[in-house]
């Protein structure tokens, strides 16, 4: 059996970036993955947006996340020789009569001024449905998560670090701070399972709130605006007439199966975002489950009773923006060089542990 320092379960974005950070620090790592059978990362659009929601809420660590994401993804681009990160401005369409007033309030706040442009009555491109106006958001863009995960999968395989296996956390054997799982022995195991982590028997007490999302990839016979268009649902241009359209939110049907209802909902929303002379062609339709949490903060840290069992999960729809920073901080912690970030530490829910 293989001897290793850290066993990582899950090669989604969280597990992959954590493994990459640990390897950069000279740590020994083995990754177990079920070949992305349920990974939301492979279905996600990779959107990066530090100010979200009807209330235009800026994450308090927005600048920190963006700086870390830029550094991490550019380093991976150089290492893997592929383009990954694209900064693209976002046009936020007005969705209600209160939007202009809310925008004015946010723009007066120094913490928001660098992220939100002035209100405009006209949209920045004739193909965008103007509605009642809107504004540009800065420091937005997208990651190419499928391309990144495929490249890292190949890299990890070449290095002999990746094992494809369906892992049942309940079969884990644990004694004297050593773990044995799927034939791998380690000093510790970090579960990066995405939404399926809600069923992990060691961390079932954590309040996950998984949400299914569906996304379409389409091609239009028209010139599309080189901005992300957001009005609840969004259009993300990819070049050469291709674009992604997303996303749905379904808290009831928690599976990775694309549905006709989801497709129809998104195509109906498209008419309120951009104008097309002819219907676009459907290129792909994917569904995934976002590993969201009760308080919208991730779940990071060791089990309160079994410290060799750890979790790195719960990044929800902000994963592409926030995981690089959290992966670096958690790698520091695992190397003995810093704490788990307080807002993400699972000890905040220790009272729920039975």
ZIKA-V408806 format. One record per residue. SS is DSSP state (H for helix, E for strand, C for the rest). Layout:
ss=SS
ss=SS
This chain:
ss=C
ss=E
ss=E
ss=E
ss=E
ss=E
ss=E
ss=E
ss=E
ss=C
ss=C
ss=C
ss=H
ss=H
ss=H
ss=H
ss=H
ss=H
ss=H
ss=H
ss=H
ss=H
ss=H
ss=H
ss=C
ss=C
ss=C
ss=C
ss=E
ss=E
ss=E
ss=E
ss=E
ss=C
ss=C
ss=C
ss=C
ss=C
ss=C
ss=H
ss=H
ss=H
ss=C
ss=C
ss=C
ss=C
ss=E
ss=E
ss=C
ss=C
ss=E
ss=E
ss=C
ss=C
ss=C
ss=C
ss=E
ss=E
ss=C
ss=C
ss=C
ss=H
ss=H
ss=H
ss=H
ss=H
ss=H
ss=H
ss=H
ss=H
ss=H
ss=H
ss=H
ss=H
ss=H
ss=H
ss=H
ss=H
ss=H
ss=H
ss=C
ss=C
ss=C
ss=C
ss=E
ss=E
ss=E
ss=C
ss=C
ss=E
ss=E
ss=E
ss=E
ss=C
ss=C
ss=C
ss=C
ss=C
ss=H
ss=H
ss=H
ss=H
ss=H
ss=H
ss=H
ss=H
ss=H
ss=H
ss=C
ss=H
ss=H
ss=H
ss=H
ss=C
ss=C
ss=E
ss=E
ss=E
ss=E
ss=E
ss=C
ss=C
ss=C
ss=C
ss=C
ss=C
ss=C
ss=E
ss=C
ss=C
ss=C
ss=C
ss=C
ss=E
ss=E
ss=E
ss=E
ss=C
ss=C
ss=C
ss=E
ss=E
ss=E
ss=C
ss=H
ss=H
ss=H
ss=H
ss=H
ss=H
ss=H
ss=H
ss=H
ss=H
ss=H
ss=H
ss=H
ss=H
ss=C
ss=C
ss=C
ss=E
ss=E
ss=E
ss=C
ss=C
ss=C
ss=C
ss=H
ss=H
ss=H
ss=C
ss=E
ss=E
ss=E
ss=C
ss=C
ss=E
ss=E
ss=E
ss=E
ss=C
ss=C
ss=E
ss=E
ss=E
ss=E
ss=E
ss=E
ss=E
ss=E
ss=C
ss=C
ss=H
ss=H
ss=H
ss=H
ss=H
ss=H
ss=C
ss=C
ss=C
ss=C
ss=C
ss=C
ss=C
ss=C
ss=E
ss=C
ss=C
ss=E
ss=E
ss=E
ss=E
ss=E
ss=E
ss=E
ss=E
ss=E
ss=C
ss=C
ss=C
ss=C
ss=C
ss=C
ss=C
ss=C
ss=E
ss=E
ss=E
ss=C
ss=C
ss=C
ss=E
ss=E
ss=E
ss=E
ss=E
ss=E
ss=C
ss=C
ss=E
ss=E
ss=E
ss=E
ss=E
ss=C
ss=C
ss=C
ss=E
ss=C
ss=C
ss=C
ss=C
ss=C
ss=C
ss=C
ss=C
ss=C
ss=H
ss=H
ss=H
ss=H
ss=H
ss=H
ss=H
ss=H
ss=H
ss=H
ss=H
ss=C
ss=C
ss=C
ss=E
ss=C
ss=C
ss=C
ss=C
ss=C
ss=C
ss=E
ss=E
ss=E
ss=E
ss=E
ss=E
ss=E
ss=E
ss=E
ss=E
ss=C
ss=C
ss=E
ss=C
ss=C
ss=C
ss=C
ss=C
ss=E
ss=E
ss=E
ss=E
ss=C
ss=C
ss=C
ss=C
ss=C
ss=C
ss=E
ss=E
ss=E
ss=E
ss=E
ss=C
ss=C
ss=H
ss=H
ss=H
ss=H
ss=H
ss=H
ss=H
ss=H
ss=H
ss=H
ss=H
ss=H
ss=H
ss=H
ss=H
ss=H
ss=H
ss=H
ss=H
ss=C
ss=C
ss=C
ss=C
ss=C
ss=C
ss=C
ss=H
ss=H
ss=H
ss=E
ss=H
ss=H
ss=H
ss=H
ss=H
ss=H
ss=H
ss=C
ss=C
